[in-house]
Amino acid sequence: MSYVFGKINNSGTIIESKLVEFTQNLDTASSGIQSIKINSGSLNNNYWQSLNVLFYTSGSPSYESENKFANPSSNLSIQSNNGQQFLTKYHGYPTSSLITIPSKYYGEKIKKGSFQFVDLNNQDLSGNNPTIIDDSFGNLYSTNAHHSQSGDTAASSSDNYVGNIFYDKGLVVITETGSWSGSVDYSDLATNFSLKFDSQNTITTHEYDIDLLPQDYNLTMNYSIRNVVSKSDGTTTDFSLGTSNIASPFTSSDFQPYITTINLYREGDYVQPVIQATLPKPIRKSDKINTRFKIKLDL
């Protein structure tokens, strides 16, 4: 007996997710990368206000009192047992630089602890370019600043944070306006730069078992195995779509069809397949033993 359609063996279906990371190397000229100088109350004030509302004031556009931001209540701030994102410096330094990264680069989000910004327009006296990285909690600090913002504290200390990164939004904000070196201020940065970070995407894999019993699927749907018949003018021959007779070479007990494509359908809808698997090479169908195909689909 031969079936046109059969059911998938659900006991063999596997669905699993895997986080995939890819290192992105970008620069100012990369498609979609934007760098915007913003100021409170003047140049690009709308950008400043939008960032303020979205990330720094938990929805409130009022920012007269600095005490209000001592413990950020925004649900977008990153908190954990090991650290937190500090958002208060945005209001103390109303001149900022905003870098926007399209989602086609960062995917679901930028991997925490992987971000690196290098300014290409400015150098210190030794030829070193300003380098800024993230601390895995949404804060940015310079790894080679000449001027600490708080005495002799470590570069990664919260006292020396120079901005914020919002990993799942692709937004980088440099808020510090002080001096990186004697001749370069942080406000001079983010005009010509390179970016490096790891993007993250979740890939869900569906694996299906397709079991073919020896007695099933032993006929072919390829009309070319049918008898050759004469055309109506009697001068040429062609395969007939109308005849049901199988050509003699294909009637032997040794003949078995070859499988080239497997279609998966939604139950009850057998017109349009939801998945089509094309085999890398034709596989001869056995009428002696069970045959199992494994189909993997990455989403």
N, C-alpha and C positions, 0 to 999 in steps of 0.2 A: 504494500500500500504506500502511496506517495502523498505527502501533504504539501500544500503551498505555503501554509502558515503554521507556526508552532509557538509554544509558550517558552519563555525564558525560564531557566532554572533559578528561581529566586534565592535558593539556599546558597548559591555560589556567587551572588551579587555582592560586590564590595564597593563601598563609598568611603573615601578617605581624603583628608585635606592636608596640604603641605605648603609651608611658607617658603616662597622663592625670593631670593635676593639677587639684585644686579647692581653692579657699581656703575654709577653715572659720572661721566667727566664732561662738564659743560663750561661755557664761558659766556661773556656778554653777548656774543654774536649768535648763540644758540637760539633756534626758533622758539619764540614764546617767552623767553627770559626777559623780564623787565626790571629796571632799577629806577626808583622814583624818589626824589628828594621831597620830603614833606615837612611842613611847618605848621604849628598851631596858630590859627588866626590870620595867616597870610597865604604864602605859597602852598598850593595843593592842600588847603585846609580840609577839603572834603575827605581826602585820604586819612588825614590825621583823625578827624571825627569818627570815621567808619571804624578804624582800628580801635579807637578809644571805646566805642560802644560795644564792639564785638568781643574784645579780649581784655580790656583793662578796667572797666567800671561795672561789669555785670549788667549791662544794659542801660546804665544811666549815663547821660551826656554831661552831668555835672562833675567838675573836677577841681573846685576851688580849694578844698581841704585835703592836704596831703595825707592826713591821718586816715582818711577814708580808705586808703589803699595799702595800709600797713599789712593787712592780711587779706589778700585778694579772694573774693567770693565767687569769681567767675567760674562757671562749670566747665570752662575750657582750659582752666589752669591745670597743670600736671602736678599731682600730689602723690607721694608714696612714703613708705617708712624710711627710705634711704635719702630722700631729698625732695625738693619742691621747686616749682617754677616761680621766680621772683618777677613781679610785674610792675613794681612801684617806680622804677627809674624812668619809665615812659613819661610820667607826668613831671618829673623833675627836670627833664631835658626835652622840651617841646619841639626841637628840631631833630628829625630822624631820617633814616634812609630805609626804604622798603624795597625788598627784592621778592618778586613773585616767580614761582616755579610752576609750570603747567603739570597737571596730573599725569600727562603722558610720560613724564620723566619719573615721578615719584610713586606712581601706582596708587596703592592704598595709603601709604604713608612713607615718610623718610625714616629709615632705621635710626633709632636713638643712639647717639654716640658716634655716628658715622659722618657727620657733616663737617666740611672744611671749606672755608672761604679764604682766598688769597687775592689781595688787591695787587693789580699789575701796574698801576700808574704811580705808585709811591714806594720809596725805599728809605731806609735809614742810611747813615754814613758808611755802613759796612756793606751796603747793597742788599740788605734783607728786606723782603716784602712783608707788609702786615699780614698776619695769619690769624684767623678766628675760627674756633671750633665750638661744638656744643658739649654740654656736660651730661647728656643723656636725660636731663629733666626739663629741657626747653629753655635753658639759659645759654648765652654765648659769652665767650671770653677769649682774649688774645693770648696766644702761646708765646709771643715774643715782644710784648709791649715793653717799651723803655721806661714808661711812667706808670707805676702802680697807682691805683685810685685810692688805696688805703694803706699807706706805709709799706711795711715789709711783708704783707700777707701774701699767700700763695696766689699764683695767677688764676687758679680755678676757684678761689674764694668768692663768695657771693658779693663781697665788697668790690670785686673787680669785674663783675658782669657788665658787658657792654651792649646787651640787647637780648632779644628772644627769638626762638624759632618755634613755629607751630607745625609739628611733624605731619599731621594729617590734612593740613591746608596748603602746604607748600609755600608758607609765608616766612620771610626772614626780616626782622626789624632790628636795625642797629640804632640804639637810642643814645649811647654815650657821645658827648660832644667835646670831651676833653682831649688831651694830647696823647697820641700813641708813641710819638718820639718828639724830639725837639722841634722838628720842622713839619711834622705831619699830625693833623688832628683826625679823630674818627669821623668827623663831618666831611673830611676830604675823600673818604673811601666810597666804594660801591659805584664807581663810574665805569671802571674797566677792571674786570676780575675774572677769576676762575672758580668753579664750584665742583666739589667732589662729595658724593654721598651714596649710600646704598638705598635703592628703592626696594619696597616690599610689596608682594602680591600673594594672595592665597590662591593656590591652584587646587581645585577639587577634582579628583579622579574617580570616574565611575568604571567599574570593571564588571562585565557580564559574561557568564558562561553560556555558550550555545552548544547544546548537545544534540548530535544527529545519530539516531539509531540505525542499525544496518538496513532495516526494511524501509526506511523513509528516505525521501528525496533522491530517488534513483532514476528519475526521468529529468530530461532537460527541457527548458523553455526556448531553446535556440531552434528557430524554424529551419535552419540550414540542414538539419539532419533528415528533412522530409524528401520524398521522392522527387527526382528531376522530371519535369513534364515539358512537353512541347508547347511553345507559344502559339497563339491563334493564327499567326501567319505561316507557321510551319517551318520557318527558316532558322530560328534560334531556340535555345532552351533556357529555362530559368527555374528557380525553386518556386514551388507553388505554395502560397499561403493558405490555399483552400483545401489542400489534401491532408488527410490525417494519417496517411501511410508513411511509415518510417523506411528510409532507404536501407537496403540490405546490409551495408557495412556496419550499421548501428543496431542490428537486431541480434548480434551474437551475445551469448551469455557473458562474454568477457568485456562487453562495453559498459562503461560507467561514466556518468557525466563529470565534468570538472566545475568546481565552485570558484567563482571569481569575485562575487559581491554578496554581502549579507546586509539586508535592510532590517531595521528595527522599527516597529510601528506602535503607535498608541492603540491600546485595546479598543476595538470597535471602529477604528478608522484605518482601513487598509489601502488607502489611496495614496497618501503622501507619507513617506517614511520620515521619522524624526531624526534618525541616525542612519547613515550609509557607510558601511565599512568596505573598502576596496582592498582585497588581499594583494600582497606584493607579488604573488605569482599564483596561477591556477592550481587548485588542490583537488586531486582526484577523490571523489566520494567513494568510500568503502562500503560494500554490502556484506562484509564479513565481521567487522568490529565497530564498536562505538567510536564516533569522531567528535572531538570537543574543540571548539574555537573559543578563544578568549578575546573579547573586544574591550579596549580601553579608550575612554573618552575624557580628555582634559577640558575643564571648564574654567 
